[in-house]
Amino acid sequence: MNKETGRLYKAFIYLCLIILAISIIVPVSWVFMASLKANSEFQGNPWTLPASIMWSNYLKAWRDAGMGDYFFNSVITTSLGLIILLVVSIPCAYVLSRMEFKGRKFLTRYLKSGLFVNISYIVIPIFLMLLAWNRKIGKPIFTNNLFVLATIYAATAIPFTVYLLSNYFRSISKTYEEAAYIDGAGYFKTMVDIMVPMAKPSIITIILFNFLAFWNEYIMALTLLTDTKKTLPVGLVSLMQSQRAAANYGPMYAGLVIVMLPTLILYMMVQRRLTDAMMVGGDKG
């Protein structure tokens, strides 16, 4: 590649990145701007700035439309789901990637097969299973239960998480473990004190990916939370339907911002580590 071609290629890459950035920034900015407008302003030019800042739209969405309750339900299910996922997946990935035992290959392939199961395919069987459990004990404790929903989120994310973490653990040299064993550390202590800190970039990556999946999940939450208890995506749809019917657009867009904001904040907090994790590879010995 000569100098002129290289310059054109670089300009093309920058152009693509600028278009990509604009395609993300413009709609997000527009939604935020719309969330601060009075209802009458939606009838005119949609690109005009709000005449006065209507923070009351957020108050209406948060308190009157119940987005505050939905927000805390989403925080509970997402946090519990991530905790359960990490507690199960990290030891599982460590054992499958670093230890030799009978049945290891079968277990690895069995977990990998879970990568091809979409959550929308299994939502009805899971719902029927929970109803059957309710009938067996005579109490409806398995449906409308945030802990059960979080457990199902974690269970459906285990194949991808174990697959990603196993690949990362395999790339770490065994000399670190051997040194730990010589110092008297057992398997659990070696995993917690040596392997997990080294796998921190990979763990942050799976936290971000699974946070996005759990936070925005709709089908499972809509099916399993049949009572008034809702998560943000389900509550947002209800809010949009009610506000659209009432032609009240300000609170509707305020609800959209409430859903998007935690995701944007988390991404800004970990984006550097996420980039580092994408760049990391190879043997670290």
Backbone as JSON, one array per atom type, in Angstrom:
{
  "sequence": "MNKETGRLYKAFIYLCLIILAISIIVPVSWVFMASLKANSEFQGNPWTLPASIMWSNYLKAWRDAGMGDYFFNSVITTSLGLIILLVVSIPCAYVLSRMEFKGRKFLTRYLKSGLFVNISYIVIPIFLMLLAWNRKIGKPIFTNNLFVLATIYAATAIPFTVYLLSNYFRSISKTYEEAAYIDGAGYFKTMVDIMVPMAKPSIITIILFNFLAFWNEYIMALTLLTDTKKTLPVGLVSLMQSQRAAANYGPMYAGLVIVMLPTLILYMMVQRRLTDAMMVGGDKG",
  "N": [[0.85, -1.2, 0.0], [0.75, 2.09, -1.06], [1.77, 5.51, -0.12], [-0.23, 7.39, -0.74], [-2.51, 5.8, -1.12], [-2.71, 4.73, 1.43], [-3.33, 7.03, 2.86], [-5.85, 7.68, 1.83], [-7.26, 5.42, 2.63], [-7.15, 5.74, 5.4], [-8.62, 8.1, 5.65], [-11.09, 7.18, 4.79], [-11.71, 5.35, 6.85], [-11.94, 7.14, 9.02], [-14.12, 8.62, 8.13], [-16.16, 6.68, 8.15], [-16.24, 6.16, 10.92], [-17.06, 8.66, 11.87], [-19.62, 8.85, 10.73], [-20.82, 6.69, 12.02], [-20.68, 7.56, 14.69], [-22.31, 9.83, 14.56], [-24.74, 8.62, 13.91], [-25.37, 7.47, 16.3], [-25.22, 9.47, 18.28], [-27.03, 11.5, 17.46], [-29.81, 10.43, 17.52], [-29.95, 9.77, 20.29], [-29.49, 12.26, 21.52], [-31.68, 13.63, 20.5], [-33.87, 12.3, 21.67], [-33.37, 12.87, 24.39], [-33.65, 15.66, 24.3], [-36.31, 15.85, 23.5], [-37.53, 14.84, 25.73], [-37.62, 16.93, 27.46], [-39.42, 18.77, 26.6], [-42.45, 20.75, 26.33], [-45.81, 19.56, 25.92], [-47.21, 20.81, 23.84], [-45.2, 21.6, 22.1], [-44.51, 19.49, 20.49], [-46.03, 19.49, 18.26], [-44.98, 21.19, 16.38], [-41.89, 21.95, 14.7], [-39.83, 19.17, 15.0], [-37.12, 19.36, 15.59], [-36.51, 21.62, 16.96], [-35.2, 23.42, 19.8], [-36.18, 22.92, 23.27], [-38.59, 25.25, 24.51], [-38.87, 25.88, 27.2], [-37.39, 24.27, 30.01], [-38.73, 21.25, 30.83], [-38.7, 19.68, 33.51], [-40.61, 18.43, 34.89], [-41.69, 16.43, 33.35], [-40.1, 14.21, 33.82], [-40.69, 13.75, 36.47], [-43.37, 13.06, 36.3], [-43.17, 10.7, 34.76], [-41.57, 9.13, 36.45], [-42.91, 9.02, 38.96], [-45.83, 9.19, 38.65], [-46.35, 7.47, 36.48], [-45.2, 5.18, 37.37], [-42.58, 4.47, 36.78], [-40.47, 4.63, 38.54], [-40.82, 2.48, 40.39], [-40.6, 0.37, 38.56], [-38.01, 0.77, 37.75], [-36.49, 0.14, 40.08], [-37.2, -2.55, 40.3], [-35.95, -3.54, 37.99], [-33.31, -2.97, 38.66], [-32.95, -4.73, 40.83], [-33.4, -7.33, 39.66], [-31.43, -7.34, 37.64], [-29.03, -6.94, 39.08], [-29.05, -9.14, 40.91], [-29.11, -11.22, 39.03], [-26.62, -10.89, 37.75], [-24.86, -11.34, 39.91], [-25.44, -14.03, 40.64], [-24.78, -15.24, 38.22], [-21.98, -14.72, 37.99], [-21.0, -16.0, 40.3], [-21.53, -18.67, 39.73], [-20.45, -19.09, 37.14], [-17.69, -18.37, 37.04], [-16.13, -20.24, 38.73], [-16.88, -22.55, 37.32], [-15.94, -22.1, 34.67], [-13.22, -21.91, 35.24], [-12.56, -24.48, 36.24], [-13.24, -26.11, 34.01], [-11.46, -25.18, 32.11], [-8.88, -25.45, 33.14], [-8.41, -27.86, 34.44], [-7.97, -31.42, 34.35], [-10.22, -34.0, 33.97], [-12.49, -36.81, 34.12], [-15.05, -36.72, 31.74], [-14.88, -34.06, 31.17], [-14.69, -33.03, 28.54], [-17.21, -33.68, 27.56], [-18.89, -32.13, 29.24], [-18.01, -29.57, 28.55], [-18.73, -29.42, 25.82], [-21.46, -29.73, 26.12], [-22.21, -27.41, 27.49], [-21.46, -25.56, 25.54], [-23.33, -26.1, 23.59], [-25.5, -24.78, 24.56], [-25.2, -22.21, 23.66], [-26.6, -21.94, 21.35], [-29.24, -21.77, 21.94], [-31.95, -19.8, 21.9], [-33.42, -17.3, 23.97], [-36.11, -16.69, 23.56], [-37.17, -19.02, 22.56], [-37.52, -20.74, 24.68], [-39.12, -19.65, 26.58], [-41.88, -20.21, 27.01], [-41.91, -23.05, 27.76], [-40.46, -22.76, 30.19], [-42.19, -21.1, 31.64], [-44.46, -22.79, 31.88], [-43.3, -24.82, 33.38], [-42.75, -23.48, 35.79], [-45.35, -22.87, 36.59], [-46.29, -25.47, 37.04], [-44.69, -26.17, 39.23], [-45.69, -24.34, 41.05], [-48.27, -25.37, 41.39], [-47.67, -27.8, 42.6], [-46.68, -27.17, 45.14], [-48.73, -25.66, 46.04], [-48.75, -22.91, 46.24], [-48.34, -19.7, 44.68], [-45.43, -19.07, 44.23], [-43.34, -19.14, 42.46], [-43.83, -17.71, 40.18], [-44.16, -14.24, 39.26], [-41.97, -13.45, 40.71], [-39.1, -11.82, 41.54], [-36.57, -12.8, 42.2], [-36.59, -15.39, 41.13], [-36.83, -14.75, 38.43], [-34.39, -13.42, 38.06], [-32.65, -15.55, 38.52], [-33.24, -17.18, 36.32], [-32.43, -15.5, 34.24], [-29.66, -15.52, 34.78], [-29.11, -18.26, 34.43], [-29.63, -18.65, 31.7], [-27.6, -17.18, 30.6], [-25.27, -18.44, 31.24], [-23.93, -20.36, 29.41], [-22.68, -18.71, 27.35], [-21.11, -17.03, 28.96], [-19.41, -18.82, 30.36], [-18.08, -19.93, 28.21], [-16.68, -17.7, 27.16], [-15.08, -16.93, 29.4], [-13.64, -19.28, 29.81], [-11.99, -19.46, 27.56], [-10.39, -17.26, 28.08], [-9.14, -17.97, 30.52], [-7.65, -20.15, 29.62], [-5.68, -18.91, 28.18], [-3.89, -17.97, 30.02], [-0.75, -18.4, 31.51], [0.42, -21.5, 32.97], [2.33, -21.29, 34.84], [1.84, -19.44, 36.83], [-0.11, -20.66, 38.45], [1.35, -22.88, 39.29], [3.34, -21.68, 40.81], [1.77, -20.65, 42.84], [0.8, -23.02, 44.01], [3.18, -24.07, 45.0], [3.65, -22.23, 46.98], [1.78, -23.04, 48.78], [-0.93, -22.59, 48.3], [-4.33, -23.55, 47.85], [-6.72, -24.98, 45.45], [-9.03, -23.34, 45.4], [-8.17, -20.94, 46.6], [-6.17, -20.24, 44.82], [-7.67, -19.77, 42.55], [-9.27, -17.58, 43.37], [-7.41, -15.62, 44.31], [-5.37, -15.46, 42.39], [-6.13, -16.18, 39.67], [-8.65, -14.94, 39.13], [-8.19, -12.08, 39.54], [-6.38, -11.72, 37.38], [-8.03, -12.24, 35.28], [-9.67, -10.09, 35.16], [-10.22, -8.06, 33.09], [-11.68, -9.62, 31.24], [-13.82, -10.44, 32.83], [-15.07, -8.0, 33.35], [-15.93, -7.42, 30.8], [-17.88, -9.45, 30.38], [-19.67, -8.74, 32.37], [-20.61, -6.28, 31.42], [-21.79, -6.98, 28.91], [-23.76, -8.83, 29.75], [-25.17, -7.26, 31.53], [-26.39, -5.43, 29.77], [-28.01, -7.26, 28.39], [-29.69, -8.32, 30.45], [-30.84, -6.0, 31.52], [-32.32, -4.93, 29.4], [-34.04, -6.96, 28.75], [-37.1, -8.34, 27.63], [-39.16, -10.27, 26.84], [-39.11, -12.54, 28.62], [-39.51, -11.26, 31.1], [-42.03, -10.11, 30.68], [-43.61, -12.39, 30.47], [-43.21, -13.93, 32.82], [-43.65, -12.21, 34.95], [-46.55, -11.68, 35.81], [-48.18, -10.2, 37.36], [-48.83, -6.89, 38.77], [-46.25, -6.21, 39.11], [-43.44, -5.14, 37.42], [-40.66, -4.96, 35.1], [-38.33, -2.45, 33.83], [-38.29, -2.43, 30.83], [-40.79, -3.65, 30.22], [-42.53, -2.02, 31.67], [-42.02, 0.35, 30.35], [-43.17, -0.02, 27.83], [-45.87, -0.14, 28.55], [-46.11, 2.45, 29.55], [-45.62, 3.95, 27.21], [-47.78, 3.18, 25.63], [-49.96, 4.18, 27.13], [-49.35, 6.95, 27.34], [-49.15, 7.66, 24.67], [-51.73, 7.24, 23.84], [-52.94, 9.25, 25.26], [-51.8, 11.37, 24.03], [-49.51, 12.49, 25.21], [-46.49, 13.32, 25.12], [-44.08, 14.11, 26.34], [-43.58, 12.88, 29.05], [-43.41, 10.29, 28.04], [-41.03, 10.23, 26.47], [-39.3, 10.92, 28.49], [-39.43, 8.62, 30.03], [-38.11, 6.89, 28.27], [-35.52, 7.93, 28.39], [-34.91, 7.38, 31.07], [-34.68, 4.62, 30.95], [-32.5, 4.33, 29.22], [-30.36, 5.68, 30.41], [-28.85, 4.39, 32.67], [-27.48, 2.39, 31.23], [-25.86, 3.88, 29.46], [-24.27, 5.26, 31.31], [-22.93, 3.15, 32.62], [-21.51, 2.09, 30.47], [-19.81, 4.24, 29.82], [-18.27, 4.23, 32.11], [-16.83, 1.82, 32.0], [-15.71, 1.65, 29.51], [-13.01, 1.94, 28.73], [-11.72, -0.22, 29.96], [-13.12, -2.22, 28.69], [-12.26, -1.95, 26.06], [-9.57, -2.58, 26.47], [-9.87, -5.27, 27.18], [-10.74, -6.36, 24.8], [-8.46, -6.12, 23.33], [-6.67, -7.74, 24.56], [-4.86, -10.79, 24.46], [-3.45, -14.01, 23.63], [-0.56, -15.74, 25.02], [0.18, -15.23, 28.44], [2.4, -15.84, 29.83]],
  "CA": [[0.0, 0.0, 0.0], [1.6, 3.29, -1.11], [1.42, 6.55, 0.85], [-1.5, 8.01, -1.12], [-3.58, 4.83, -0.83], [-2.84, 4.66, 2.89], [-4.02, 8.24, 3.32], [-7.27, 7.54, 1.46], [-7.84, 4.39, 3.5], [-7.31, 6.34, 6.73], [-9.74, 9.05, 5.56], [-12.31, 6.37, 4.71], [-11.99, 4.84, 8.2], [-12.43, 8.26, 9.83], [-15.47, 8.96, 7.65], [-17.07, 5.65, 8.68], [-16.38, 6.36, 12.37], [-17.86, 9.88, 12.09], [-21.02, 8.5, 10.42], [-21.3, 5.82, 13.1], [-20.87, 8.39, 15.89], [-23.51, 10.68, 14.34], [-25.94, 7.77, 13.94], [-25.67, 7.16, 17.71], [-25.38, 10.7, 19.09], [-28.21, 12.29, 17.06], [-31.08, 9.96, 18.12], [-29.92, 9.86, 21.76], [-29.67, 13.68, 21.87], [-33.05, 14.03, 20.16], [-34.77, 11.76, 22.7], [-33.16, 13.65, 25.61], [-34.23, 16.99, 24.08], [-37.77, 15.7, 23.46], [-38.04, 14.55, 27.09], [-37.69, 18.19, 28.22], [-40.34, 19.68, 25.92], [-43.87, 20.77, 26.67], [-46.58, 18.75, 24.98], [-47.6, 21.61, 22.67], [-44.05, 21.78, 21.21], [-44.38, 18.34, 19.6], [-46.82, 19.73, 17.06], [-44.2, 21.99, 15.43], [-40.65, 21.34, 14.21], [-39.3, 18.27, 16.04], [-35.7, 19.61, 15.84], [-36.31, 22.85, 17.74], [-34.86, 23.22, 21.21], [-37.35, 23.2, 24.13], [-38.75, 26.65, 24.9], [-38.54, 25.88, 28.63], [-37.0, 22.91, 30.43], [-39.85, 20.63, 31.56], [-38.25, 18.55, 34.35], [-41.81, 17.76, 35.42], [-41.92, 15.22, 32.57], [-39.42, 13.09, 34.51], [-41.45, 13.5, 37.7], [-44.58, 12.32, 35.9], [-42.8, 9.34, 34.34], [-41.01, 8.39, 37.59], [-43.87, 8.82, 40.06], [-47.22, 8.93, 38.24], [-46.43, 6.3, 35.59], [-44.64, 4.0, 38.04], [-41.26, 4.09, 36.28], [-39.58, 4.48, 39.69], [-40.93, 1.09, 40.85], [-40.06, -0.51, 37.51], [-36.55, 0.96, 37.77], [-35.92, -0.64, 41.18], [-37.35, -3.97, 39.95], [-34.88, -3.87, 37.04], [-32.02, -2.98, 39.39], [-32.89, -5.96, 41.63], [-33.23, -8.51, 38.8], [-30.14, -7.28, 36.94], [-27.94, -7.14, 40.06], [-29.08, -10.54, 41.36], [-28.75, -12.07, 37.9], [-25.16, -10.81, 37.54], [-24.17, -11.99, 41.04], [-25.6, -15.48, 40.49], [-24.03, -15.64, 37.03], [-20.54, -14.72, 38.27], [-20.7, -17.02, 41.31], [-21.59, -20.0, 39.09], [-19.68, -19.21, 35.89], [-16.23, -18.25, 37.21], [-15.54, -21.55, 39.08], [-17.16, -23.51, 36.25], [-14.99, -21.83, 33.58], [-11.86, -22.21, 35.72], [-12.39, -25.94, 36.3], [-13.29, -26.69, 32.67], [-10.34, -24.75, 31.28], [-7.55, -25.68, 33.72], [-8.27, -29.16, 35.11], [-8.27, -32.61, 33.56], [-11.02, -34.99, 34.7], [-13.35, -37.58, 33.25], [-16.31, -36.04, 31.4], [-14.66, -32.63, 30.95], [-15.03, -32.67, 27.16], [-18.67, -33.74, 27.41], [-19.47, -30.96, 29.9], [-17.67, -28.38, 27.76], [-19.58, -29.39, 24.62], [-22.85, -29.56, 26.57], [-22.4, -25.98, 27.75], [-21.37, -24.83, 24.27], [-24.59, -26.28, 22.85], [-26.44, -23.77, 25.06], [-25.02, -20.96, 22.92], [-27.52, -21.89, 20.21], [-30.62, -21.73, 22.43], [-32.43, -18.42, 22.08], [-34.3, -17.21, 25.14], [-37.52, -16.64, 23.14], [-37.64, -20.38, 22.27], [-37.73, -21.53, 25.89], [-39.87, -18.89, 27.58], [-43.13, -20.9, 27.34], [-41.62, -24.21, 28.62], [-40.09, -22.31, 31.54], [-43.4, -20.61, 32.3], [-45.28, -23.97, 32.24], [-42.6, -25.52, 34.46], [-42.96, -22.73, 37.04], [-46.76, -23.07, 36.98], [-46.39, -26.83, 37.6], [-44.1, -26.11, 40.57], [-46.67, -23.63, 41.9], [-49.38, -26.3, 41.72], [-47.18, -28.85, 43.48], [-46.57, -26.69, 46.54], [-49.98, -25.01, 46.4], [-48.59, -21.45, 46.4], [-47.74, -19.14, 43.45], [-44.2, -18.34, 44.6], [-42.32, -19.18, 41.4], [-44.14, -16.66, 39.21], [-44.16, -12.9, 39.88], [-40.89, -13.47, 41.7], [-37.91, -11.2, 40.93], [-35.41, -13.68, 42.39], [-36.7, -16.46, 40.13], [-36.52, -14.14, 37.13], [-32.93, -13.18, 38.02], [-32.0, -16.86, 38.38], [-33.42, -17.62, 34.93], [-31.5, -14.67, 33.46], [-28.29, -16.03, 34.98], [-28.99, -19.6, 33.84], [-29.59, -18.56, 30.23], [-26.35, -16.51, 30.19], [-24.11, -19.23, 31.65], [-23.12, -20.91, 28.31], [-21.84, -17.68, 26.73], [-20.14, -16.54, 29.94], [-18.4, -19.86, 30.6], [-17.29, -20.04, 26.97], [-15.78, -16.55, 27.08], [-14.11, -16.99, 30.48], [-12.77, -20.45, 29.62], [-10.97, -19.08, 26.58], [-9.44, -16.34, 28.72], [-8.33, -18.72, 31.49], [-6.71, -21.0, 28.89], [-4.58, -18.09, 27.65], [-2.99, -17.61, 31.11], [0.29, -19.42, 31.7], [0.25, -22.35, 34.15], [3.4, -21.02, 35.82], [1.24, -18.7, 37.96], [-0.73, -21.64, 39.35], [2.4, -23.72, 39.89], [3.98, -20.87, 41.86], [0.82, -20.57, 43.96], [0.79, -24.32, 44.69], [4.43, -24.18, 45.76], [3.48, -21.39, 48.19], [0.8, -23.66, 49.66], [-2.32, -22.21, 48.02], [-5.19, -24.59, 47.3], [-7.37, -24.64, 44.18], [-9.96, -22.21, 45.57], [-7.38, -19.72, 46.86], [-5.48, -19.91, 43.56], [-8.65, -19.19, 41.64], [-9.73, -16.27, 43.85], [-6.33, -14.64, 44.48], [-4.45, -15.38, 41.25], [-6.75, -16.25, 38.35], [-9.73, -13.96, 38.95], [-7.64, -10.73, 39.25], [-5.8, -11.67, 36.04], [-9.11, -12.31, 34.28], [-10.57, -8.95, 35.39], [-10.77, -7.46, 31.84], [-12.69, -10.5, 30.66], [-14.99, -10.42, 33.72], [-15.76, -6.73, 33.12], [-16.62, -7.55, 29.52], [-19.11, -10.24, 30.5], [-20.62, -7.96, 33.18], [-21.24, -5.27, 30.56], [-22.67, -7.63, 27.94], [-24.92, -9.42, 30.41], [-25.98, -6.16, 32.06], [-27.23, -4.96, 28.66], [-29.01, -8.29, 28.09], [-30.67, -8.42, 31.55], [-31.53, -4.71, 31.7], [-33.24, -4.68, 28.29], [-34.82, -8.16, 28.43], [-38.53, -8.03, 27.63], [-40.09, -11.4, 26.7], [-39.16, -13.33, 29.85], [-40.12, -10.44, 32.16], [-43.45, -9.95, 30.38], [-44.3, -13.67, 30.67], [-43.11, -14.47, 34.18], [-44.19, -11.25, 35.93], [-47.9, -11.47, 35.32], [-48.89, -9.29, 38.26], [-48.5, -5.48, 38.5], [-44.8, -6.07, 39.21], [-42.86, -5.09, 36.08], [-39.33, -4.38, 34.95], [-38.37, -1.23, 33.02], [-38.74, -2.57, 29.43], [-42.23, -3.93, 30.19], [-43.19, -0.81, 32.12], [-41.88, 1.39, 29.33], [-44.17, -0.27, 26.8], [-47.15, 0.3, 29.13], [-46.09, 3.92, 29.6], [-45.74, 4.48, 25.84], [-49.16, 2.97, 25.16], [-50.88, 5.08, 27.83], [-49.06, 8.35, 27.03], [-49.47, 7.9, 23.27], [-53.18, 7.35, 23.75], [-53.3, 10.56, 25.81], [-51.0, 12.36, 23.28], [-48.66, 13.14, 26.2], [-45.22, 12.76, 24.66], [-42.96, 14.46, 27.23], [-43.28, 11.78, 29.97], [-43.04, 9.09, 27.29], [-39.6, 10.31, 26.16], [-38.59, 10.9, 29.78], [-39.31, 7.19, 30.36], [-37.05, 6.32, 27.43], [-34.22, 8.36, 28.94], [-34.69, 6.64, 32.32], [-34.24, 3.27, 30.58], [-31.2, 4.36, 28.54], [-29.3, 6.35, 31.17], [-27.91, 3.49, 33.36], [-26.64, 1.71, 30.25], [-24.86, 4.82, 28.99], [-23.33, 5.55, 32.41], [-22.08, 1.97, 32.81], [-20.59, 1.97, 29.34], [-18.77, 5.27, 29.95], [-17.4, 3.86, 33.23], [-15.98, 0.65, 31.75], [-15.36, 1.53, 28.09], [-11.58, 1.76, 28.57], [-11.41, -1.61, 30.3], [-13.71, -3.06, 27.65], [-11.33, -1.9, 24.92], [-8.39, -3.36, 26.86], [-10.21, -6.69, 27.15], [-10.81, -6.77, 23.4], [-7.11, -6.14, 22.77], [-5.84, -8.73, 25.24], [-4.9, -12.13, 23.89], [-2.16, -14.68, 23.62], [-0.02, -16.29, 26.26], [0.67, -14.2, 29.34], [3.5, -16.37, 30.61]],
  "C": [[0.89, 1.26, 0.0], [1.04, 4.38, -0.18], [0.05, 7.17, 0.56], [-2.68, 7.1, -0.8], [-3.82, 4.73, 0.67], [-3.59, 5.86, 3.45], [-5.52, 8.18, 3.02], [-7.97, 6.52, 2.35], [-8.11, 4.95, 4.9], [-8.5, 7.31, 6.74], [-11.08, 8.31, 5.5], [-12.71, 5.83, 6.09], [-12.56, 5.94, 9.09], [-13.86, 8.64, 9.43], [-16.5, 7.97, 8.2], [-17.31, 5.86, 10.17], [-17.23, 7.6, 12.67], [-19.34, 9.59, 11.82], [-21.61, 7.64, 11.53], [-21.59, 6.64, 14.36], [-22.13, 9.25, 15.75], [-24.78, 9.85, 14.45], [-26.33, 7.38, 15.37], [-26.02, 8.43, 18.49], [-26.68, 11.42, 18.75], [-29.51, 11.73, 17.67], [-31.11, 10.04, 19.63], [-30.15, 11.3, 22.2], [-31.11, 14.12, 21.6], [-34.04, 13.54, 21.22], [-34.63, 12.55, 23.99], [-33.8, 15.03, 25.49], [-35.77, 16.91, 24.12], [-38.35, 15.47, 24.86], [-38.21, 15.81, 27.92], [-38.67, 19.19, 27.61], [-41.74, 19.64, 26.52], [-44.65, 20.04, 25.58], [-46.93, 19.52, 23.7], [-46.46, 21.73, 21.65], [-43.88, 20.62, 20.24], [-45.15, 18.53, 18.29], [-46.03, 20.48, 15.99], [-43.0, 21.23, 14.91], [-40.04, 20.45, 15.29], [-37.85, 18.55, 16.41], [-35.46, 20.9, 16.63], [-35.99, 22.53, 19.19], [-36.09, 23.53, 22.08], [-37.4, 24.67, 24.56], [-38.46, 26.83, 26.39], [-38.28, 24.43, 29.05], [-38.1, 22.32, 31.31], [-39.36, 19.41, 32.36], [-39.44, 17.78, 34.91], [-42.16, 16.51, 34.61], [-41.3, 14.0, 33.25], [-40.18, 12.72, 35.78], [-42.71, 12.69, 37.39], [-44.26, 10.88, 35.53], [-42.37, 8.5, 35.54], [-42.07, 8.03, 38.62], [-45.25, 8.4, 39.56], [-47.34, 7.68, 37.36], [-45.76, 5.07, 36.18], [-43.26, 3.6, 37.55], [-40.24, 3.93, 37.42], [-39.61, 3.05, 40.22], [-40.33, 0.13, 39.83], [-38.53, -0.44, 37.51], [-35.92, 0.09, 38.87], [-36.09, -2.14, 40.93], [-36.26, -4.4, 38.97], [-33.52, -3.92, 37.72], [-31.87, -4.29, 40.17], [-32.62, -7.17, 40.73], [-31.87, -8.52, 38.11], [-28.98, -7.56, 37.9], [-27.89, -8.6, 40.53], [-28.64, -11.48, 40.25], [-27.25, -12.07, 37.67], [-24.4, -11.5, 38.66], [-24.24, -13.52, 40.91], [-24.76, -15.98, 39.31], [-22.53, -15.73, 37.32], [-20.16, -15.82, 39.27], [-20.67, -18.42, 40.69], [-20.57, -20.12, 37.96], [-18.17, -19.18, 36.1], [-15.61, -19.59, 37.66], [-15.73, -22.58, 37.97], [-16.15, -23.34, 35.1], [-13.57, -22.19, 33.99], [-11.6, -23.71, 35.71], [-12.34, -26.53, 34.89], [-12.06, -26.33, 31.83], [-8.98, -25.17, 31.82], [-7.36, -27.08, 34.3], [-8.66, -30.29, 34.18], [-9.06, -33.59, 34.42], [-11.96, -35.68, 33.71], [-14.67, -36.83, 33.0], [-16.14, -34.56, 31.11], [-15.07, -32.2, 29.54], [-16.53, -32.68, 26.94], [-19.33, -32.5, 28.02], [-19.21, -29.68, 29.1], [-18.57, -28.28, 26.53], [-21.05, -29.17, 24.99], [-23.15, -28.08, 26.83], [-22.35, -25.16, 26.46], [-22.66, -24.95, 23.47], [-25.64, -25.26, 23.31], [-26.31, -22.43, 24.36], [-26.06, -20.81, 21.81], [-28.99, -21.85, 20.63], [-31.01, -20.28, 22.68], [-33.46, -18.37, 23.2], [-35.78, -17.21, 24.75], [-38.08, -18.03, 22.83], [-38.05, -21.12, 23.54], [-38.6, -20.82, 26.92], [-41.18, -19.61, 27.97], [-42.88, -22.17, 28.16], [-41.24, -23.81, 30.05], [-41.32, -21.84, 32.31], [-44.29, -21.78, 32.75], [-44.64, -24.74, 33.39], [-42.83, -24.81, 35.8], [-44.4, -22.85, 37.53], [-46.95, -24.44, 37.62], [-45.81, -26.87, 39.01], [-45.04, -25.39, 41.53], [-47.78, -24.57, 42.34], [-48.93, -27.35, 42.71], [-47.12, -28.39, 44.93], [-47.82, -25.92, 46.98], [-49.89, -23.51, 46.61], [-47.92, -20.89, 45.15], [-46.46, -18.37, 43.73], [-43.15, -18.32, 43.49], [-42.61, -18.2, 40.26], [-44.3, -15.34, 39.98], [-43.09, -12.79, 40.96], [-39.62, -12.94, 41.04], [-36.68, -12.08, 41.06], [-35.42, -14.82, 41.37], [-36.35, -15.93, 38.74], [-35.02, -13.91, 36.99], [-32.18, -14.5, 37.85], [-32.1, -17.38, 36.95], [-32.53, -16.8, 33.99], [-30.09, -15.24, 33.55], [-28.11, -17.37, 34.29], [-28.87, -19.53, 32.32], [-28.29, -17.91, 29.73], [-25.11, -17.35, 30.51], [-23.31, -19.78, 30.46], [-22.18, -19.89, 27.68], [-20.75, -17.22, 27.69], [-19.03, -17.55, 30.2], [-17.5, -20.01, 29.37], [-16.25, -18.92, 26.89], [-14.69, -16.62, 28.15], [-13.14, -18.15, 30.32], [-11.66, -20.12, 28.65], [-9.93, -18.16, 27.21], [-8.54, -17.09, 29.7], [-7.29, -19.59, 30.78], [-5.49, -20.21, 28.4], [-3.59, -17.69, 28.73], [-2.01, -18.75, 31.36], [0.07, -20.19, 32.99], [1.31, -22.07, 35.21], [2.87, -20.26, 37.04], [0.61, -19.66, 38.97], [0.32, -22.48, 40.05], [3.1, -22.96, 41.01], [3.08, -20.77, 43.08], [0.78, -21.88, 44.73], [2.04, -24.51, 45.53], [4.35, -23.37, 47.06], [2.41, -21.92, 49.12], [-0.64, -23.3, 49.41], [-3.09, -23.4, 47.44], [-5.83, -24.13, 46.0], [-8.25, -23.39, 44.31], [-9.2, -20.9, 45.75], [-6.65, -19.28, 45.59], [-6.45, -19.23, 42.59], [-9.01, -17.75, 42.06], [-8.62, -15.22, 43.83], [-5.45, -14.46, 43.26], [-5.21, -15.23, 39.92], [-7.81, -15.16, 38.13], [-9.18, -12.54, 38.74], [-7.03, -10.64, 37.86], [-6.87, -11.65, 34.95], [-10.07, -11.12, 34.41], [-11.07, -8.29, 34.1], [-11.87, -8.3, 31.21], [-13.97, -10.49, 31.5], [-15.78, -9.13, 33.52], [-16.53, -6.78, 31.79], [-17.93, -8.33, 29.66], [-20.14, -9.52, 31.39], [-21.35, -6.95, 32.3], [-22.22, -5.91, 29.58], [-23.94, -8.17, 28.61], [-25.79, -8.36, 31.08], [-26.93, -5.64, 30.97], [-28.35, -5.95, 28.38], [-30.1, -8.34, 29.16], [-31.51, -7.14, 31.65], [-32.6, -4.49, 30.63], [-34.15, -5.87, 27.98], [-36.32, -7.88, 28.59], [-39.43, -9.27, 27.69], [-40.24, -12.18, 27.99], [-39.85, -12.55, 30.98], [-41.62, -10.28, 31.93], [-44.23, -11.22, 30.71], [-44.33, -14.1, 32.13], [-43.61, -13.51, 35.26], [-45.59, -10.86, 35.47], [-48.71, -10.52, 36.19], [-48.54, -7.84, 37.89], [-46.99, -5.23, 38.57], [-44.18, -6.15, 37.81], [-41.42, -4.61, 36.15], [-39.42, -3.2, 33.98], [-38.82, -1.43, 31.57], [-40.25, -2.82, 29.33], [-43.01, -2.68, 30.62], [-43.13, 0.3, 31.09], [-42.92, 1.22, 28.22], [-45.56, 0.18, 27.29], [-47.23, 1.81, 29.15], [-46.3, 4.51, 28.2], [-47.16, 4.34, 25.32], [-50.12, 3.97, 25.8], [-50.65, 6.53, 27.44], [-49.36, 8.67, 25.56], [-50.98, 8.06, 23.08], [-53.65, 8.71, 24.25], [-52.58, 11.69, 25.09], [-50.13, 13.17, 24.23], [-47.23, 12.63, 25.99], [-44.05, 13.03, 25.59], [-42.63, 13.35, 28.22], [-42.87, 10.5, 29.26], [-41.55, 9.08, 26.96], [-38.76, 10.36, 27.43], [-38.41, 9.45, 30.25], [-38.23, 6.51, 29.55], [-35.67, 6.68, 27.96], [-33.9, 7.6, 30.22], [-34.18, 5.23, 32.03], [-32.81, 3.31, 30.03], [-30.06, 4.79, 29.45], [-28.35, 5.4, 31.91], [-26.97, 2.78, 32.4], [-25.53, 2.62, 29.75], [-23.81, 5.1, 30.06], [-22.38, 4.38, 32.62], [-21.06, 1.85, 31.69], [-19.47, 3.01, 29.43], [-17.78, 4.91, 31.06], [-16.4, 2.77, 32.85], [-15.47, 0.59, 30.32], [-13.85, 1.33, 27.88], [-11.17, 0.32, 28.87], [-11.97, -2.58, 29.27], [-12.81, -3.1, 26.42], [-10.08, -2.7, 25.23], [-8.65, -4.85, 26.74], [-10.26, -7.21, 25.71], [-9.41, -6.92, 22.79], [-6.25, -7.25, 23.37], [-5.95, -10.08, 24.56], [-3.53, -12.75, 23.98], [-1.73, -15.16, 24.99], [0.55, -15.19, 27.13], [1.85, -14.69, 30.17], [4.83, -15.72, 30.23]]
}
